[in-house]
Amino acid sequence: MNPVPVSPAVGAPSPRIEGGLKVTGTARYAADVPLLGLAHGWMVTATVSRGRIRDIDESTALGMPGVLGVLDHRNAPRLDPDAGNYFGPDGSLRLLQDDVVPFAGWPVALVVAETPEQARAAADALRVTCDAEPFDQDFGLEHPAARPASTAFGPEADTGDLEAELAASAVVVEERYRTPEESHCAMEPHAATVWWDDGHLYAVDSNQGAFSVSQVLAALWSLDREHVHVRSEHVGGGFGGKGACGPQVILGSLAARDFGRPVRVTMTRAQVFETTSSRPPTDQLLTIGADADGHLRAIHHRAAYALSPLAEYIEWCTEQAKILYAAPAIRTRLTAVPLDVLPPASMRGPGATPGSFALESAIDEVAERLDLDPLELRLRNQPTVSPVSGMPFSSRRLVSCLREGARRFGWAARDRRPRSRREGPLLIGTGLATTSFSAGVFPSTASITAEPDGTFTVSIGASDIGTGARTALTAVAADSLGVGTEKIRIRIGDSDLGMAWGAGGSRGTTSWSFAITAAAERLRESLNDPARPVSATVDTSTMIDFQPDRERQTFSAVFAEVAVDPATGEVRVRRLLGMFAVGRVINPLLARSQVTGGMIMGLSMALHEESVRDPGTGRQANGDFAGYHIASHADVPEIEADFVPDYEPQDPSGFNGLGEIGTAGTAAAIANAVWHATGTRQRTLPIRLDRVLEPAPAAR
């Protein structure tokens, strides 16, 4: 193909292909696409947390300049009520279909006008009257409506005799840990530009998986999937919040059908907070028993999370209790609590991020009771096979992460006594946490065409949500074809390119790379044919082993140093260091950016983020960036992130995903560092000023 040796692209720290477009403002997002005859829709949302719409008075709005009309449950086109998402039927997709209000922020109308300003003014003039009904947002593990969570991700653990092992333990820790509802806070608000043409539905949408969104839209409109065309070429962040078919594209499709012209729906930041899904709150009870020498005997992890009656969902907080540590008895119980809230969604490190906070905090508490180094406790309890399934690990480099991280961090010099280090009025502490995140691939389709000019066009329905997927996949394609990256033209973000997994679950890049590698292998068999162009297409659906005989996970160890002012309650993270085992790294520059960004999100979770709801109305009281605090530049310390040598044998290229592993574990490391600094455990996130503040010493 190319007689000149080509340097491998995989492993090289290449900058983003689309970086120039983004820094010059020429990359077009869903709200930037120009279209002739474009109209604009503005959402009107419910202000009650449960109830029914009594009346919608549109008379004033319809008389305002530029207004084309108002869509609501009385006149909107009908959608298929059985349409769903990943977990089955989803009532949150049935927008403007009836008078029921299931949660505050539910869209009750869409005002359509010639300009967004006109649509917004008319939406403000729309008078919606709702009859409020009693609502329930009283979340907790013991809620009377609590039920066992779906086991679609795998069965609960119940190995060994838990009660006997706890009774025989020298030390038993039983504590409760809580995490709040959190918002994804992607930089780009949700937006969609939608139109119909000759029975086909077209959308440029801000999402994490164009193909899956096209499937949902096809189901809603009872169309063949091939009649729905969704593009998401550039997406300004998602973190799971754009993983499903969002209200913006559903409402846009309703309005475009009804008004017979393209319609754009762009949410405000406040609408994103109240109308799009979030990470659910969790309430977790950990019971851990250990021998006097630090060997664990029992782990019992009970966890609850909130969800909506509208749709099934799993926040798999208990997974790591089955993976991280060896113990003769391990039991998990995951509980779902239906409340009058919007349906939750995966948020970076779903399940693992809140779950690791609880588990790794409890493990630290065991070390404290035993007066044992937390690092040593973790090293003493590493399993040789998966503790619950009994399967061997395909790769497990967690000990390497711990040892190398400890060496770089200077852990050996740490005095493990709390409140043992001071700098003037500040208390200094260090902490660590480990974590794992499940890895694997999902089916995708890839096509590669050898062009007459010697270049190759790679087409796959991948999504680049700011991760650098284009750049990574270009490297994979170049190496698979044995050419330089300058020979690769990549097309992504279009449902017409075929079935593909979305950007989520740390399985996007691995799934797409698997398909591209297979397509390249098939194409190479045809390249001796001088005819051009020549193409090869591969669907990996039949190539994936969905019941592998090995446990496939990624691993990390995160170390943190904090400074705490007990007089003000202020916690400052001074250092973060993360070591990661994520298989073969495609692009060290982009990979480090991913895990560093994940650690920053973990810091933000630890110290700042929580959605606060008014107990009287059930509405979010801090649904903007003034009230919902996220880490800013001033909050972010020196961060070191690196990778231990690793190779995933279940992947033809040795890859694993790394999108979530940076976030999971970081909050626990910071919370453990705060304990080391202050001697007080923080079992509820975020670690707010009022939770840390110490009373002033009494005057002598």
ABEGO torsion letter per residue (X at the ends): XBABBBBBABGBBBBBAAAAAAAAGABBBAAABBBBGBBBBBBBBBABABEBBABBBAAAAAABBGBAEBBBAAABBBBBAABBBAAEBBAAABBGABABBABBGBBABBBBBABAAAAAAAAAABBBBBBBBBBBABBEAABAABBBBBAAAEBBBBBEBAAAAAAABABBBBBBBBBBBBBAGBABBBBBBBBBBGGBBBBBBBBABAAAAAAAAAAAAGBBAAABBBBBABBBEAGGAAABBBAAAAAAAAAAAAAGBBBBBBBBAAAAAAABBBBBBBBBBBBBBBBAAGBBABBBBBBBBBBBAABBBBBBAAAAAAAABBBABBBBBBBBBBBBBBBBBBBBGBGAAAAAAAAAAAAAAAAAAAGBBAAAAAAAABBABBAAAGBBBABBAAAAAAAAAAAAAGAAABBABBGABBBEABBBBBBBBBBBBBBEBBBBBBBBBBBAAGBBBBBBABBBAGAGAAAAAAAAAAAAAGBBAAABBBBBGBAAAEBBBBBBGGAAAAAAAAAAAAAAAAAAAAAABABOBBBBBBBAAAABBABBABBBBBBBBBBBBBBBBAAAGBBBBABBBBBBBAEBBABAAAAAAAAAAAAAAAAAAAAABBBBBBAAAGBBAABBAAABBBBBAAABBBBBBBBBBBBBAABAAGBBBAAAAAABGAAAAAAAAAAAAAGBBBABOBBBAAAABBBBBBBX
